[in-house]
Amino acid sequence: MTINIIQGNMIPVQVSSQPMSFTSEQKETVASILSNYDSTSLTQEDAKAINDAFRDAGFKRGHALKNAIEAAGFDGDQIRELDPPPPEKVEGVTPVGSEHDYFSLNKEVLESLQDILNNYDFSSMTSSQEDEMVQELEDKGLLFPGLVINTMV
């Protein structure tokens, strides 16, 4: 699969994507973290503590984590709503010139984009997963007004 990212009518950036899922050990870690909470009465403080524990365990937001959360009997969207991620700007995405509608992307930015895209299986992506991916791209500062993302399998 190839992902083409095009700003205005300028040069596309291509990134390959492969689906990613958690190992059994990672799924067990997620379940262990969540076992300290009641899925029917999560608070904002609970969601923050859960997200902190996920970060401490080295987990990044994405489809694989959401699947592991749901497999443990919790709602990943509810946790996200109770403790939304702060918007992030990725260093290295800068306008090339005031007259141009395109951006210069460095290796760090492309790696950040790759990390997000690796969490999705584009051959069987649901609209919910598309919305989640767009939200992640926006949170990382990788999706701008006027930016076109063309996903072709």
C-alpha positions as CSV (number, residue, x, y, z in Angstrom):
1,M,0.0,0.0,0.0
2,T,1.1,3.5,-0.7
3,I,0.0,6.7,1.0
4,N,0.3,9.9,-1.0
5,I,0.2,13.1,0.9
6,I,-0.2,16.2,-1.3
7,Q,-0.5,19.8,-0.2
8,G,-2.0,22.0,-2.9
9,N,-0.6,21.0,-6.3
10,M,2.9,20.3,-5.0
11,I,5.2,17.3,-4.5
12,P,3.6,14.1,-2.9
13,V,5.3,12.2,-0.1
14,Q,4.9,8.4,-0.2
15,V,4.9,6.2,2.9
16,S,4.3,2.5,3.0
17,S,2.1,1.0,5.7
18,Q,1.7,-2.4,7.2
19,P,-0.8,-3.4,9.9
20,M,0.5,-3.7,13.4
21,S,-1.0,-5.6,16.4
22,F,0.1,-6.2,19.9
23,T,1.8,-9.4,21.1
24,S,0.2,-11.6,23.7
25,E,2.4,-10.1,26.4
26,Q,1.4,-6.5,25.4
27,K,-2.3,-7.5,25.5
28,E,-1.8,-9.0,29.0
29,T,-0.1,-5.7,30.1
30,V,-3.1,-3.7,28.9
31,A,-5.5,-6.1,30.6
32,S,-3.4,-5.9,33.8
33,I,-3.5,-2.1,33.8
34,L,-7.2,-2.0,33.2
35,S,-7.9,-4.6,35.9
36,N,-7.5,-1.9,38.5
37,Y,-10.6,0.0,37.2
38,D,-14.3,-0.6,36.7
39,S,-15.3,-0.2,33.0
40,T,-18.8,0.9,34.0
41,S,-17.8,3.8,36.2
42,L,-14.6,5.4,34.8
43,T,-13.8,8.9,35.9
44,Q,-11.6,11.5,34.3
45,E,-8.9,10.7,36.9
46,D,-9.2,7.0,36.1
47,A,-8.7,7.7,32.4
48,K,-5.7,9.9,33.0
49,A,-4.1,7.2,35.3
50,I,-4.8,4.6,32.6
51,N,-3.3,6.7,29.9
52,D,-0.3,7.5,32.1
53,A,0.1,3.7,32.7
54,F,-0.1,3.0,29.0
55,R,2.6,5.6,28.3
56,D,4.8,4.2,31.1
57,A,4.5,0.8,29.5
58,G,5.6,2.3,26.2
59,F,2.3,2.0,24.4
60,K,1.3,4.6,21.7
61,R,-2.2,5.5,20.8
62,G,-3.6,3.6,17.9
63,H,-5.6,0.7,16.5
64,A,-3.6,-2.0,18.2
65,L,-4.0,-0.4,21.7
66,K,-7.7,0.3,21.1
67,N,-8.2,-3.4,20.2
68,A,-6.4,-4.6,23.3
69,I,-8.5,-2.2,25.4
70,E,-11.7,-3.5,23.9
71,A,-10.6,-7.1,24.3
72,A,-10.2,-6.3,28.1
73,G,-13.8,-5.2,28.2
74,F,-13.2,-1.4,28.1
75,D,-14.2,1.3,25.6
76,G,-11.2,3.0,24.2
77,D,-13.3,5.9,22.9
78,Q,-14.6,6.5,26.4
79,I,-11.1,6.6,27.8
80,R,-10.0,9.1,25.1
81,E,-13.0,11.3,25.7
82,L,-12.4,11.4,29.5
83,D,-8.7,12.1,29.0
84,P,-8.1,13.5,25.5
85,P,-4.6,13.8,24.2
86,P,-3.1,17.3,24.0
87,P,-2.6,18.6,20.5
88,E,1.0,18.1,19.4
89,K,3.1,19.9,16.9
90,V,5.8,17.8,15.2
91,E,9.1,19.6,14.9
92,G,10.3,19.7,11.3
93,V,7.0,20.5,9.5
94,T,7.6,24.1,8.3
95,P,6.3,26.1,5.4
96,V,8.9,26.2,2.6
97,G,8.0,29.7,1.5
98,S,5.3,32.3,2.0
99,E,4.2,32.0,-1.6
100,H,4.0,28.2,-1.5
101,D,1.3,25.8,-0.3
102,Y,3.6,22.9,0.5
103,F,5.7,21.8,3.4
104,S,9.1,20.5,3.9
105,L,9.1,17.1,5.8
106,N,12.2,15.8,7.6
107,K,12.9,12.2,8.6
108,E,11.5,12.7,12.1
109,V,8.2,13.9,10.7
110,L,8.0,11.0,8.3
111,E,8.8,8.5,11.0
112,S,6.0,10.0,13.2
113,L,3.6,9.6,10.2
114,Q,4.8,6.1,9.7
115,D,4.2,5.2,13.3
116,I,0.6,6.3,13.0
117,L,0.0,4.6,9.7
118,N,1.5,1.3,10.9
119,N,-1.4,1.0,13.3
120,Y,-4.0,0.5,10.6
121,D,-4.9,-2.1,8.1
122,F,-6.0,-0.1,5.1
123,S,-7.4,-3.1,3.2
124,S,-10.2,-3.5,5.8
125,M,-10.4,-0.1,7.5
126,T,-13.8,0.9,9.0
127,S,-15.1,4.5,9.0
128,S,-14.5,4.5,12.8
129,Q,-10.8,3.5,12.2
130,E,-10.6,6.2,9.6
131,D,-11.9,8.8,12.0
132,E,-9.4,7.6,14.7
133,M,-6.5,7.8,12.2
134,V,-7.5,11.4,11.2
135,Q,-7.7,12.4,14.8
136,E,-4.2,11.0,15.5
137,L,-2.9,12.8,12.5
138,E,-4.5,16.1,13.7
139,D,-3.2,15.5,17.3
140,K,0.4,15.1,16.0
141,G,0.0,18.2,13.8
142,L,0.4,16.2,10.6
143,L,-3.0,17.1,9.1
144,F,-3.6,20.6,8.0
145,P,-6.5,22.4,6.4
146,G,-6.3,21.8,2.6
147,L,-4.1,18.8,3.0
148,V,-5.2,15.8,0.8
149,I,-4.4,12.2,1.9
150,N,-5.0,9.7,-0.8
151,T,-5.0,6.1,0.4
152,M,-4.7,3.6,-2.4
153,V,-4.3,-0.1,-1.8
